[in-house]
Amino acid sequence: MVSFEADVRPLFRDDDADAMSWAFDLRSYEDVRASAEAIYERLEDGSMPCDEPWPEERVQLFRDWIDAGTPR
């Protein structure tokens, strides 16, 4: 099963978390869970992270986490 701690949190680099701190804390399960759909939309359209879009597999892993109910 996909989980935040094992699978999703490691996807976000410290630079990503710093760059997006104005909107949400990518290090925080609660913040990522609360903003999961908005984060997904940014990942899918390539506007996040700010330096280059994620490969499709990483975006899909994030989607899988949402679809699994955003487990911790």
PDB file of N, CA, C and O in Angstrom:
ATOM      1  N   MET A   1       0.842  -1.179   0.000  1.00  0.00           N
ATOM      2  CA  MET A   1       0.000   0.000   0.000  1.00  0.00           C
ATOM      3  C   MET A   1       0.891   1.247   0.000  1.00  0.00           C
ATOM      4  O   MET A   1       1.943   1.268   0.638  1.00  0.00           O
ATOM      5  N   VAL A   2       0.470   2.250  -0.699  1.00  0.00           N
ATOM      6  CA  VAL A   2       1.177   3.523  -0.763  1.00  0.00           C
ATOM      7  C   VAL A   2       0.914   4.284   0.536  1.00  0.00           C
ATOM      8  O   VAL A   2      -0.222   4.342   1.007  1.00  0.00           O
ATOM      9  N   SER A   3       1.961   4.863   1.110  1.00  0.00           N
ATOM     10  CA  SER A   3       1.781   5.661   2.325  1.00  0.00           C
ATOM     11  C   SER A   3       2.524   6.988   2.199  1.00  0.00           C
ATOM     12  O   SER A   3       3.439   7.128   1.388  1.00  0.00           O
ATOM     13  N   PHE A   4       2.119   7.946   3.003  1.00  0.00           N
ATOM     14  CA  PHE A   4       2.767   9.245   2.969  1.00  0.00           C
ATOM     15  C   PHE A   4       4.224   9.138   3.394  1.00  0.00           C
ATOM     16  O   PHE A   4       5.123   9.584   2.682  1.00  0.00           O
ATOM     17  N   GLU A   5       4.446   8.546   4.550  1.00  0.00           N
ATOM     18  CA  GLU A   5       5.804   8.503   5.113  1.00  0.00           C
ATOM     19  C   GLU A   5       6.778   7.725   4.234  1.00  0.00           C
ATOM     20  O   GLU A   5       7.907   8.167   4.026  1.00  0.00           O
ATOM     21  N   ALA A   6       6.361   6.586   3.722  1.00  0.00           N
ATOM     22  CA  ALA A   6       7.278   5.726   2.963  1.00  0.00           C
ATOM     23  C   ALA A   6       7.392   6.119   1.494  1.00  0.00           C
ATOM     24  O   ALA A   6       8.459   5.967   0.897  1.00  0.00           O
ATOM     25  N   ASP A   7       6.320   6.618   0.907  1.00  0.00           N
ATOM     26  CA  ASP A   7       6.293   6.803  -0.546  1.00  0.00           C
ATOM     27  C   ASP A   7       6.153   8.254  -1.008  1.00  0.00           C
ATOM     28  O   ASP A   7       6.856   8.680  -1.925  1.00  0.00           O
ATOM     29  N   VAL A   8       5.262   9.007  -0.389  1.00  0.00           N
ATOM     30  CA  VAL A   8       4.952  10.353  -0.873  1.00  0.00           C
ATOM     31  C   VAL A   8       5.928  11.390  -0.333  1.00  0.00           C
ATOM     32  O   VAL A   8       6.474  12.175  -1.107  1.00  0.00           O
ATOM     33  N   ARG A   9       6.155  11.411   0.955  1.00  0.00           N
ATOM     34  CA  ARG A   9       7.056  12.413   1.548  1.00  0.00           C
ATOM     35  C   ARG A   9       8.431  12.412   0.873  1.00  0.00           C
ATOM     36  O   ARG A   9       8.962  13.488   0.599  1.00  0.00           O
ATOM     37  N   PRO A  10       9.030  11.245   0.594  1.00  0.00           N
ATOM     38  CA  PRO A  10      10.350  11.248  -0.058  1.00  0.00           C
ATOM     39  C   PRO A  10      10.358  11.817  -1.485  1.00  0.00           C
ATOM     40  O   PRO A  10      11.425  12.130  -2.013  1.00  0.00           O
ATOM     41  N   LEU A  11       9.190  11.955  -2.111  1.00  0.00           N
ATOM     42  CA  LEU A  11       9.129  12.528  -3.453  1.00  0.00           C
ATOM     43  C   LEU A  11       9.476  14.011  -3.446  1.00  0.00           C
ATOM     44  O   LEU A  11       9.991  14.539  -4.431  1.00  0.00           O
ATOM     45  N   PHE A  12       9.193  14.675  -2.337  1.00  0.00           N
ATOM     46  CA  PHE A  12       9.400  16.117  -2.239  1.00  0.00           C
ATOM     47  C   PHE A  12      10.764  16.426  -1.656  1.00  0.00           C
ATOM     48  O   PHE A  12      11.081  16.018  -0.539  1.00  0.00           O
ATOM     49  N   ARG A  13      11.567  17.148  -2.419  1.00  0.00           N
ATOM     50  CA  ARG A  13      12.888  17.572  -1.940  1.00  0.00           C
ATOM     51  C   ARG A  13      12.715  18.759  -0.995  1.00  0.00           C
ATOM     52  O   ARG A  13      11.668  19.407  -0.980  1.00  0.00           O
ATOM     53  N   ASP A  14      13.740  19.029  -0.218  1.00  0.00           N
ATOM     54  CA  ASP A  14      13.694  20.187   0.671  1.00  0.00           C
ATOM     55  C   ASP A  14      13.467  21.467  -0.122  1.00  0.00           C
ATOM     56  O   ASP A  14      12.733  22.349   0.324  1.00  0.00           O
ATOM     57  N   ASP A  15      14.089  21.579  -1.291  1.00  0.00           N
ATOM     58  CA  ASP A  15      13.887  22.763  -2.143  1.00  0.00           C
ATOM     59  C   ASP A  15      12.429  22.906  -2.560  1.00  0.00           C
ATOM     60  O   ASP A  15      11.912  24.022  -2.625  1.00  0.00           O
ATOM     61  N   ASP A  16      11.758  21.786  -2.843  1.00  0.00           N
ATOM     62  CA  ASP A  16      10.342  21.827  -3.209  1.00  0.00           C
ATOM     63  C   ASP A  16       9.519  22.357  -2.034  1.00  0.00           C
ATOM     64  O   ASP A  16       8.662  23.225  -2.199  1.00  0.00           O
ATOM     65  N   ALA A  17       9.794  21.820  -0.853  1.00  0.00           N
ATOM     66  CA  ALA A  17       9.064  22.238   0.346  1.00  0.00           C
ATOM     67  C   ALA A  17       9.294  23.715   0.631  1.00  0.00           C
ATOM     68  O   ALA A  17       8.357  24.433   0.981  1.00  0.00           O
ATOM     69  N   ASP A  18      10.526  24.171   0.484  1.00  0.00           N
ATOM     70  CA  ASP A  18      10.826  25.583   0.718  1.00  0.00           C
ATOM     71  C   ASP A  18      10.108  26.470  -0.296  1.00  0.00           C
ATOM     72  O   ASP A  18       9.553  27.506   0.071  1.00  0.00           O
ATOM     73  N   ALA A  19      10.115  26.075  -1.559  1.00  0.00           N
ATOM     74  CA  ALA A  19       9.499  26.872  -2.615  1.00  0.00           C
ATOM     75  C   ALA A  19       7.986  26.971  -2.468  1.00  0.00           C
ATOM     76  O   ALA A  19       7.392  27.984  -2.840  1.00  0.00           O
ATOM     77  N   MET A  20       7.361  25.936  -1.932  1.00  0.00           N
ATOM     78  CA  MET A  20       5.905  25.919  -1.829  1.00  0.00           C
ATOM     79  C   MET A  20       5.398  26.269  -0.429  1.00  0.00           C
ATOM     80  O   MET A  20       4.202  26.160  -0.161  1.00  0.00           O
ATOM     81  N   SER A  21       6.290  26.685   0.460  1.00  0.00           N
ATOM     82  CA  SER A  21       5.901  26.941   1.850  1.00  0.00           C
ATOM     83  C   SER A  21       4.846  28.039   1.976  1.00  0.00           C
ATOM     84  O   SER A  21       4.140  28.103   2.982  1.00  0.00           O
ATOM     85  N   TRP A  22       4.734  28.893   0.977  1.00  0.00           N
ATOM     86  CA  TRP A  22       3.713  29.943   1.001  1.00  0.00           C
ATOM     87  C   TRP A  22       2.302  29.365   0.884  1.00  0.00           C
ATOM     88  O   TRP A  22       1.331  29.994   1.307  1.00  0.00           O
ATOM     89  N   ALA A  23       2.193  28.160   0.304  1.00  0.00           N
ATOM     90  CA  ALA A  23       0.878  27.562   0.059  1.00  0.00           C
ATOM     91  C   ALA A  23       0.557  26.414   1.018  1.00  0.00           C
ATOM     92  O   ALA A  23      -0.562  26.314   1.521  1.00  0.00           O
ATOM     93  N   PHE A  24       1.543  25.550   1.267  1.00  0.00           N
ATOM     94  CA  PHE A  24       1.370  24.400   2.149  1.00  0.00           C
ATOM     95  C   PHE A  24       2.733  23.843   2.506  1.00  0.00           C
ATOM     96  O   PHE A  24       3.733  24.130   1.848  1.00  0.00           O
ATOM     97  N   ASP A  25       2.756  23.042   3.562  1.00  0.00           N
ATOM     98  CA  ASP A  25       4.002  22.436   4.029  1.00  0.00           C
ATOM     99  C   ASP A  25       4.084  21.018   3.471  1.00  0.00           C
ATOM    100  O   ASP A  25       3.370  20.123   3.923  1.00  0.00           O
ATOM    101  N   LEU A  26       4.950  20.822   2.497  1.00  0.00           N
ATOM    102  CA  LEU A  26       5.087  19.508   1.862  1.00  0.00           C
ATOM    103  C   LEU A  26       5.736  18.475   2.772  1.00  0.00           C
ATOM    104  O   LEU A  26       5.794  17.295   2.426  1.00  0.00           O
ATOM    105  N   ARG A  27       6.223  18.902   3.923  1.00  0.00           N
ATOM    106  CA  ARG A  27       6.799  17.975   4.900  1.00  0.00           C
ATOM    107  C   ARG A  27       5.724  17.447   5.861  1.00  0.00           C
ATOM    108  O   ARG A  27       5.951  16.491   6.603  1.00  0.00           O
ATOM    109  N   SER A  28       4.566  18.084   5.830  1.00  0.00           N
ATOM    110  CA  SER A  28       3.498  17.785   6.782  1.00  0.00           C
ATOM    111  C   SER A  28       2.418  16.902   6.158  1.00  0.00           C
ATOM    112  O   SER A  28       1.823  17.254   5.140  1.00  0.00           O
ATOM    113  N   TYR A  29       2.178  15.761   6.781  1.00  0.00           N
ATOM    114  CA  TYR A  29       1.116  14.870   6.313  1.00  0.00           C
ATOM    115  C   TYR A  29      -0.217  15.620   6.267  1.00  0.00           C
ATOM    116  O   TYR A  29      -0.952  15.529   5.284  1.00  0.00           O
ATOM    117  N   GLU A  30      -0.525  16.364   7.338  1.00  0.00           N
ATOM    118  CA  GLU A  30      -1.809  17.056   7.427  1.00  0.00           C
ATOM    119  C   GLU A  30      -1.975  18.071   6.294  1.00  0.00           C
ATOM    120  O   GLU A  30      -3.041  18.143   5.681  1.00  0.00           O
ATOM    121  N   ASP A  31      -0.933  18.852   6.012  1.00  0.00           N
ATOM    122  CA  ASP A  31      -1.019  19.844   4.943  1.00  0.00           C
ATOM    123  C   ASP A  31      -1.140  19.204   3.571  1.00  0.00           C
ATOM    124  O   ASP A  31      -1.952  19.630   2.749  1.00  0.00           O
ATOM    125  N   VAL A  32      -0.335  18.184   3.325  1.00  0.00           N
ATOM    126  CA  VAL A  32      -0.380  17.522   2.016  1.00  0.00           C
ATOM    127  C   VAL A  32      -1.723  16.830   1.830  1.00  0.00           C
ATOM    128  O   VAL A  32      -2.312  16.885   0.751  1.00  0.00           O
ATOM    129  N   ARG A  33      -2.197  16.190   2.869  1.00  0.00           N
ATOM    130  CA  ARG A  33      -3.504  15.524   2.783  1.00  0.00           C
ATOM    131  C   ARG A  33      -4.608  16.543   2.497  1.00  0.00           C
ATOM    132  O   ARG A  33      -5.458  16.310   1.637  1.00  0.00           O
ATOM    133  N   ALA A  34      -4.601  17.668   3.212  1.00  0.00           N
ATOM    134  CA  ALA A  34      -5.639  18.684   3.049  1.00  0.00           C
ATOM    135  C   ALA A  34      -5.595  19.333   1.660  1.00  0.00           C
ATOM    136  O   ALA A  34      -6.621  19.786   1.153  1.00  0.00           O
ATOM    137  N   SER A  35      -4.419  19.376   1.052  1.00  0.00           N
ATOM    138  CA  SER A  35      -4.247  20.027  -0.255  1.00  0.00           C
ATOM    139  C   SER A  35      -3.938  19.034  -1.366  1.00  0.00           C
ATOM    140  O   SER A  35      -3.452  19.426  -2.427  1.00  0.00           O
ATOM    141  N   ALA A  36      -4.213  17.764  -1.138  1.00  0.00           N
ATOM    142  CA  ALA A  36      -3.789  16.715  -2.065  1.00  0.00           C
ATOM    143  C   ALA A  36      -4.262  16.940  -3.497  1.00  0.00           C
ATOM    144  O   ALA A  36      -3.472  16.793  -4.429  1.00  0.00           O
ATOM    145  N   GLU A  37      -5.508  17.286  -3.693  1.00  0.00           N
ATOM    146  CA  GLU A  37      -6.018  17.473  -5.058  1.00  0.00           C
ATOM    147  C   GLU A  37      -5.357  18.680  -5.728  1.00  0.00           C
ATOM    148  O   GLU A  37      -5.019  18.622  -6.910  1.00  0.00           O
ATOM    149  N   ALA A  38      -5.173  19.769  -4.982  1.00  0.00           N
ATOM    150  CA  ALA A  38      -4.510  20.955  -5.544  1.00  0.00           C
ATOM    151  C   ALA A  38      -3.058  20.642  -5.893  1.00  0.00           C
ATOM    152  O   ALA A  38      -2.559  21.076  -6.932  1.00  0.00           O
ATOM    153  N   ILE A  39      -2.388  19.901  -5.038  1.00  0.00           N
ATOM    154  CA  ILE A  39      -1.002  19.502  -5.317  1.00  0.00           C
ATOM    155  C   ILE A  39      -0.967  18.610  -6.549  1.00  0.00           C
ATOM    156  O   ILE A  39      -0.126  18.789  -7.430  1.00  0.00           O
ATOM    157  N   TYR A  40      -1.875  17.658  -6.607  1.00  0.00           N
ATOM    158  CA  TYR A  40      -1.930  16.762  -7.763  1.00  0.00           C
ATOM    159  C   TYR A  40      -2.121  17.538  -9.062  1.00  0.00           C
ATOM    160  O   TYR A  40      -1.452  17.258 -10.057  1.00  0.00           O
ATOM    161  N   GLU A  41      -3.024  18.503  -9.057  1.00  0.00           N
ATOM    162  CA  GLU A  41      -3.265  19.296 -10.269  1.00  0.00           C
ATOM    163  C   GLU A  41      -1.987  20.013 -10.709  1.00  0.00           C
ATOM    164  O   GLU A  41      -1.691  20.070 -11.903  1.00  0.00           O
ATOM    165  N   ARG A  42      -1.240  20.551  -9.768  1.00  0.00           N
ATOM    166  CA  ARG A  42       0.020  21.228 -10.096  1.00  0.00           C
ATOM    167  C   ARG A  42       1.066  20.239 -10.605  1.00  0.00           C
ATOM    168  O   ARG A  42       1.813  20.538 -11.537  1.00  0.00           O
ATOM    169  N   LEU A  43       1.113  19.062  -9.986  1.00  0.00           N
ATOM    170  CA  LEU A  43       2.057  18.041 -10.461  1.00  0.00           C
ATOM    171  C   LEU A  43       1.698  17.592 -11.866  1.00  0.00           C
ATOM    172  O   LEU A  43       2.570  17.428 -12.719  1.00  0.00           O
ATOM    173  N   GLU A  44       0.408  17.396 -12.099  1.00  0.00           N
ATOM    174  CA  GLU A  44      -0.053  16.918 -13.397  1.00  0.00           C
ATOM    175  C   GLU A  44       0.173  17.944 -14.507  1.00  0.00           C
ATOM    176  O   GLU A  44       0.536  17.577 -15.625  1.00  0.00           O
ATOM    177  N   ASP A  45      -0.040  19.231 -14.205  1.00  0.00           N
ATOM    178  CA  ASP A  45       0.145  20.235 -15.257  1.00  0.00           C
ATOM    179  C   ASP A  45       1.594  20.713 -15.370  1.00  0.00           C
ATOM    180  O   ASP A  45       1.917  21.525 -16.237  1.00  0.00           O
ATOM    181  N   GLY A  46       2.463  20.208 -14.492  1.00  0.00           N
ATOM    182  CA  GLY A  46       3.880  20.521 -14.583  1.00  0.00           C
ATOM    183  C   GLY A  46       4.293  21.824 -13.935  1.00  0.00           C
ATOM    184  O   GLY A  46       5.450  22.227 -14.052  1.00  0.00           O
ATOM    185  N   SER A  47       3.364  22.504 -13.244  1.00  0.00           N
ATOM    186  CA  SER A  47       3.718  23.769 -12.599  1.00  0.00           C
ATOM    187  C   SER A  47       4.386  23.560 -11.240  1.00  0.00           C
ATOM    188  O   SER A  47       4.830  24.519 -10.609  1.00  0.00           O
ATOM    189  N   MET A  48       4.453  22.331 -10.802  1.00  0.00           N
ATOM    190  CA  MET A  48       5.121  21.980  -9.559  1.00  0.00           C
ATOM    191  C   MET A  48       5.821  20.652  -9.787  1.00  0.00           C
ATOM    192  O   MET A  48       5.235  19.781 -10.430  1.00  0.00           O
ATOM    193  N   PRO A  49       7.011  20.446  -9.311  1.00  0.00           N
ATOM    194  CA  PRO A  49       7.868  21.431  -8.666  1.00  0.00           C
ATOM    195  C   PRO A  49       8.325  22.506  -9.642  1.00  0.00           C
ATOM    196  O   PRO A  49       8.132  22.391 -10.853  1.00  0.00           O
ATOM    197  N   CYS A  50       8.927  23.539  -9.098  1.00  0.00           N
ATOM    198  CA  CYS A  50       9.192  24.737  -9.903  1.00  0.00           C
ATOM    199  C   CYS A  50      10.336  24.591 -10.899  1.00  0.00           C
ATOM    200  O   CYS A  50      10.430  25.385 -11.835  1.00  0.00           O
ATOM    201  N   ASP A  51      11.207  23.603 -10.726  1.00  0.00           N
ATOM    202  CA  ASP A  51      12.352  23.516 -11.645  1.00  0.00           C
ATOM    203  C   ASP A  51      12.107  22.637 -12.865  1.00  0.00           C
ATOM    204  O   ASP A  51      12.595  22.950 -13.951  1.00  0.00           O
ATOM    205  N   GLU A  52      11.373  21.563 -12.714  1.00  0.00           N
ATOM    206  CA  GLU A  52      11.028  20.712 -13.860  1.00  0.00           C
ATOM    207  C   GLU A  52       9.916  19.762 -13.460  1.00  0.00           C
ATOM    208  O   GLU A  52       9.840  19.359 -12.300  1.00  0.00           O
ATOM    209  N   PRO A  53       9.049  19.395 -14.399  1.00  0.00           N
ATOM    210  CA  PRO A  53       7.936  18.494 -14.081  1.00  0.00           C
ATOM    211  C   PRO A  53       8.440  17.118 -13.647  1.00  0.00           C
ATOM    212  O   PRO A  53       9.511  16.667 -14.051  1.00  0.00           O
ATOM    213  N   TRP A  54       7.638  16.477 -12.822  1.00  0.00           N
ATOM    214  CA  TRP A  54       7.930  15.108 -12.420  1.00  0.00           C
ATOM    215  C   TRP A  54       7.673  14.153 -13.573  1.00  0.00           C
ATOM    216  O   TRP A  54       6.839  14.431 -14.434  1.00  0.00           O
ATOM    217  N   PRO A  55       8.380  13.031 -13.599  1.00  0.00           N
ATOM    218  CA  PRO A  55       8.029  11.971 -14.557  1.00  0.00           C
ATOM    219  C   PRO A  55       6.620  11.450 -14.241  1.00  0.00           C
ATOM    220  O   PRO A  55       6.147  11.535 -13.107  1.00  0.00           O
ATOM    221  N   GLU A  56       5.988  10.926 -15.242  1.00  0.00           N
ATOM    222  CA  GLU A  56       4.615  10.430 -15.101  1.00  0.00           C
ATOM    223  C   GLU A  56       4.468   9.419 -13.965  1.00  0.00           C
ATOM    224  O   GLU A  56       3.436   9.393 -13.294  1.00  0.00           O
ATOM    225  N   GLU A  57       5.486   8.587 -13.741  1.00  0.00           N
ATOM    226  CA  GLU A  57       5.402   7.562 -12.689  1.00  0.00           C
ATOM    227  C   GLU A  57       5.274   8.193 -11.302  1.00  0.00           C
ATOM    228  O   GLU A  57       4.547   7.679 -10.452  1.00  0.00           O
ATOM    229  N   ARG A  58       5.967   9.286 -11.074  1.00  0.00           N
ATOM    230  CA  ARG A  58       5.899   9.949  -9.772  1.00  0.00           C
ATOM    231  C   ARG A  58       4.538  10.612  -9.583  1.00  0.00           C
ATOM    232  O   ARG A  58       3.957  10.550  -8.500  1.00  0.00           O
ATOM    233  N   VAL A  59       4.037  11.240 -10.633  1.00  0.00           N
ATOM    234  CA  VAL A  59       2.717  11.849 -10.561  1.00  0.00           C
ATOM    235  C   VAL A  59       1.674  10.767 -10.290  1.00  0.00           C
ATOM    236  O   VAL A  59       0.760  10.972  -9.491  1.00  0.00           O
ATOM    237  N   GLN A  60       1.805   9.631 -10.945  1.00  0.00           N
ATOM    238  CA  GLN A  60       0.859   8.528 -10.748  1.00  0.00           C
ATOM    239  C   GLN A  60       0.953   7.970  -9.326  1.00  0.00           C
ATOM    240  O   GLN A  60      -0.068   7.597  -8.747  1.00  0.00           O
ATOM    241  N   LEU A  61       2.141   7.906  -8.762  1.00  0.00           N
ATOM    242  CA  LEU A  61       2.300   7.443  -7.382  1.00  0.00           C
ATOM    243  C   LEU A  61       1.547   8.367  -6.431  1.00  0.00           C
ATOM    244  O   LEU A  61       0.886   7.905  -5.501  1.00  0.00           O
ATOM    245  N   PHE A  62       1.648   9.664  -6.667  1.00  0.00           N
ATOM    246  CA  PHE A  62       0.906  10.616  -5.837  1.00  0.00           C
ATOM    247  C   PHE A  62      -0.596  10.396  -6.006  1.00  0.00           C
ATOM    248  O   PHE A  62      -1.333  10.413  -5.021  1.00  0.00           O
ATOM    249  N   ARG A  63      -1.058  10.191  -7.238  1.00  0.00           N
ATOM    250  CA  ARG A  63      -2.477   9.918  -7.494  1.00  0.00           C
ATOM    251  C   ARG A  63      -2.916   8.633  -6.806  1.00  0.00           C
ATOM    252  O   ARG A  63      -4.006   8.567  -6.238  1.00  0.00           O
ATOM    253  N   ASP A  64      -2.067   7.615  -6.857  1.00  0.00           N
ATOM    254  CA  ASP A  64      -2.381   6.343  -6.201  1.00  0.00           C
ATOM    255  C   ASP A  64      -2.572   6.544  -4.695  1.00  0.00           C
ATOM    256  O   ASP A  64      -3.452   5.940  -4.081  1.00  0.00           O
ATOM    257  N   TRP A  65      -1.731   7.403  -4.115  1.00  0.00           N
ATOM    258  CA  TRP A  65      -1.846   7.700  -2.687  1.00  0.00           C
ATOM    259  C   TRP A  65      -3.195   8.356  -2.387  1.00  0.00           C
ATOM    260  O   TRP A  65      -3.860   7.989  -1.418  1.00  0.00           O
ATOM    261  N   ILE A  66      -3.595   9.311  -3.201  1.00  0.00           N
ATOM    262  CA  ILE A  66      -4.901   9.955  -3.020  1.00  0.00           C
ATOM    263  C   ILE A  66      -6.006   8.914  -3.156  1.00  0.00           C
ATOM    264  O   ILE A  66      -6.908   8.847  -2.320  1.00  0.00           O
ATOM    265  N   ASP A  67      -5.937   8.108  -4.204  1.00  0.00           N
ATOM    266  CA  ASP A  67      -6.984   7.116  -4.458  1.00  0.00           C
ATOM    267  C   ASP A  67      -7.058   6.054  -3.362  1.00  0.00           C
ATOM    268  O   ASP A  67      -8.105   5.438  -3.164  1.00  0.00           O
ATOM    269  N   ALA A  68      -5.947   5.838  -2.648  1.00  0.00           N
ATOM    270  CA  ALA A  68      -5.930   4.860  -1.554  1.00  0.00           C
ATOM    271  C   ALA A  68      -6.472   5.449  -0.258  1.00  0.00           C
ATOM    272  O   ALA A  68      -6.545   4.759   0.758  1.00  0.00           O
ATOM    273  N   GLY A  69      -6.854   6.732  -0.292  1.00  0.00           N
ATOM    274  CA  GLY A  69      -7.414   7.359   0.891  1.00  0.00           C
ATOM    275  C   GLY A  69      -6.414   8.162   1.691  1.00  0.00           C
ATOM    276  O   GLY A  69      -6.660   8.464   2.859  1.00  0.00           O
ATOM    277  N   THR A  70      -5.296   8.513   1.093  1.00  0.00           N
ATOM    278  CA  THR A  70      -4.222   9.308   1.699  1.00  0.00           C
ATOM    279  C   THR A  70      -3.710   8.717   3.025  1.00  0.00           C
ATOM    280  O   THR A  70      -3.673   9.408   4.043  1.00  0.00           O
ATOM    281  N   PRO A  71      -3.316   7.429   3.002  1.00  0.00           N
ATOM    282  CA  PRO A  71      -2.826   6.833   4.240  1.00  0.00           C
ATOM    283  C   PRO A  71      -1.534   7.465   4.739  1.00  0.00           C
ATOM    284  O   PRO A  71      -0.688   7.897   3.957  1.00  0.00           O
ATOM    285  N   ARG A  72      -1.408   7.508   6.023  1.00  0.00           N
ATOM    286  CA  ARG A  72      -0.230   8.069   6.650  1.00  0.00           C
ATOM    287  C   ARG A  72       0.944   7.178   6.370  1.00  0.00           C
ATOM    288  O   ARG A  72       2.057   7.465   6.810  1.00  0.00           O
TER     289      ARG A  72
END
